[in-house]
């Protein structure tokens, strides 16, 4: 059952990315929304952020091959930036959700929080490699364009690193924000009941996007 749901997530993301890239309009903003929403859903299906990144790059490759834009490097930069933006929004939303849980009776399952922590650590460490390897699989880009994309992916990974580390640290410092599945079995709504991490992430996405937008403007 889980495999089918995961496939549904991948099947939904790829055509969306392909359409946006082929359209060539406002690529970064549109893809950021696709990535952040899909990343939240991944917390329900069990698909990792590395796999999500692969799906996005595969969709982008298909879009490039279909549209043949004049400046492919710029399109790829926008795609990589959108991945960084969307995953950073999800990471910040996670930090906000955990911090909110600390001050309330809300709890998340140990399995969900552990998977989120591991996903963020994995994409932090493997982002550049994942993007580069996926771009190398197709014929949409030259070796020079792939090298340029790799350099840009490295910069985006550095930008994502701090927020990913913050979430991992917040989870480490607040073990009471998640509860063991076995203990929560049979507990209905109320204090101590395990809440949906996906729902909490989705609720926090808009606030996370606004905070990141403000931070970006302050740096300019």
C-alpha positions in Angstrom: 0.0 0.0 0.0 2.8 2.4 0.9 4.6 1.8 -2.3 1.5 2.7 -4.3 1.2 6.0 -2.4 4.8 6.8 -2.9 4.5 6.2 -6.6 1.5 8.5 -6.6 3.6 11.3 -5.1 6.3 10.8 -7.7 3.8 10.5 -10.5 2.2 13.8 -9.4 5.4 15.8 -9.1 7.2 14.9 -12.4 4.4 16.1 -14.8 3.9 19.3 -12.7 7.6 20.1 -12.9 7.8 19.2 -16.6 4.9 21.5 -17.4 6.3 24.4 -15.4 9.8 24.1 -16.9 8.4 23.7 -20.4 6.2 26.8 -19.9 9.2 28.8 -18.9 7.3 31.3 -16.8 8.0 32.1 -13.1 9.7 28.8 -12.8 11.3 29.3 -9.4 8.2 30.5 -7.6 5.9 27.9 -9.1 8.3 25.0 -8.4 8.9 26.2 -4.8 5.2 25.6 -4.0 5.3 22.2 -5.7 8.4 21.1 -3.8 7.2 22.3 -0.4 3.8 20.8 -0.7 5.2 17.5 -1.9 7.8 17.5 0.9 5.0 17.7 3.4 3.2 14.8 1.8 6.4 12.8 1.9 6.1 12.7 5.6 2.9 10.8 5.2 4.0 8.4 2.5 7.5 7.7 3.7 9.2 8.9 0.5 12.4 10.7 1.3 13.6 14.2 0.3 16.4 12.7 -1.8 13.8 10.8 -3.8 11.7 13.9 -4.1 14.7 15.8 -5.4 15.3 13.1 -8.0 11.7 13.3 -9.2 11.9 17.1 -9.5 15.1 16.9 -11.6 13.8 14.1 -13.8 10.7 16.3 -14.5 12.9 19.3 -15.2 15.0 17.3 -17.7 11.8 16.2 -19.5 10.7 19.8 -19.6 14.0 21.0 -21.0 14.0 18.4 -23.7 10.4 19.3 -24.6 10.8 23.1 -24.7 14.5 23.6 -25.8 14.9 27.0 -24.0 17.7 29.3 -25.2 19.3 29.7 -21.7 19.2 26.2 -20.2 21.6 27.1 -17.5 19.3 29.8 -16.2 16.3 27.3 -16.2 18.4 24.7 -14.3 19.4 27.4 -11.8 15.8 28.3 -11.2 14.9 24.6 -10.7 17.8 24.1 -8.2 16.9 27.3 -6.4 13.2 26.1 -6.2 14.3 22.9 -4.6 16.4 24.8 -2.1 13.6 27.2 -1.3 10.9 24.5 -1.0 13.0 22.2 1.1 14.1 25.1 3.3 10.5 26.1 3.8 9.7 22.6 4.8 12.6 22.5 7.2 11.6 25.8 8.8 8.0 24.7 9.0 9.2 21.6 10.9 11.2 23.7 13.3 8.1 25.9 13.9 5.9 22.8 14.4 8.3 21.2 16.9 8.7 24.5 18.8 4.9 24.9 18.9 4.5 21.3 20.2 7.0 22.1 23.0 4.7 24.8 24.4 1.5 22.8 23.9 0.1 19.3 24.5 0.6 18.3 20.9 2.9 15.3 20.3 4.3 13.7 17.2 5.2 10.0 16.8 8.8 9.0 17.2 8.7 7.3 13.8 7.5 10.5 12.0 9.9 12.8 13.8 12.8 10.4 13.3 12.1 10.1 9.6 11.9 13.9 9.2 15.2 14.3 11.0 16.9 11.6 8.9 15.4 13.1 5.6 16.7 16.6 6.4 20.2 15.2 7.3 20.2 13.2 4.1 19.2 16.0 1.7 21.6 18.4 3.5 24.5 16.0 2.8 23.4 14.6 -0.6 21.7 17.5 -2.3 24.6 18.5 -4.6 25.4 14.8 -5.5 21.7 14.0 -6.1 21.1 17.0 -8.4 24.3 16.4 -10.4 23.8 12.6 -10.9 20.2 13.2 -12.0 21.2 15.8 -14.5 23.9 13.6 -15.9 21.4 10.8 -16.8 19.8 12.8 -19.6 21.0 14.5 -22.8 19.3 17.9 -22.1 22.5 19.5 -20.9 26.2 19.7 -21.9 29.0 18.7 -19.6 29.7 22.4 -19.1 26.1 23.1 -18.2 26.1 20.2 -15.7 29.3 21.5 -14.1 27.7 24.9 -13.7 24.6 23.3 -12.2 26.8 21.3 -9.8 28.5 24.5 -8.6 25.1 26.2 -8.1 23.7 23.1 -6.3 26.7 23.3 -3.9 25.8 26.9 -3.0 22.1 26.0 -2.5 23.1 23.1 -0.3 25.2 25.5 1.9 22.2 27.8 2.1 20.0 25.0 3.3 22.5 23.5 5.7 21.9 25.9 8.7 18.1 25.5 8.8 18.4 21.7 8.4 20.8 21.6 11.3 18.5 23.8 13.4 15.7 21.3 13.0 17.9 18.3 13.9 19.1 20.2 17.0 15.6 21.2 18.1 14.4 17.6 17.8 17.4 16.4 19.8 16.8 19.0 22.6 13.1 18.3 22.8 12.5 14.5 23.0 9.1 15.2 24.7 7.7 16.5 21.5 7.3 13.0 20.2 5.9 9.8 21.7 6.5 6.1 21.1 3.9 4.5 18.9 3.3 1.7 21.4 2.6 4.2 24.3 0.2 6.1 22.1 -1.8 3.1 20.9 -5.3 3.4 22.2 -5.0 7.0 23.2 -7.7 9.1 21.8 -7.8 12.9 21.2 -6.5 15.0 24.0 -3.3 15.6 25.8 -0.6 13.1 24.8 -2.3 12.0 21.7 0.0 11.8 18.7 -0.7 14.5 16.1 -0.1 14.4 12.4 3.3 15.8 11.6 2.2 16.3 7.9 -0.7 18.5 9.0 1.5 20.5 11.3 4.0 21.1 8.5 1.3 22.1 6.1 -0.1 24.6 8.6 3.4 26.1 9.2 4.4 26.4 5.5 3.0 29.8 4.9 4.6 31.3 8.0 7.9 29.6 7.1 7.8 31.1 3.6 7.1 34.6 5.0 10.0 34.3 7.4 12.4 33.2 4.8 11.2 35.9 2.4 11.8 38.5 5.1 15.2 37.1 5.9 16.1 37.2 2.2 15.1 40.8 1.8 17.1 41.9 4.8 20.2 40.4 3.3 19.8 42.4 0.1 
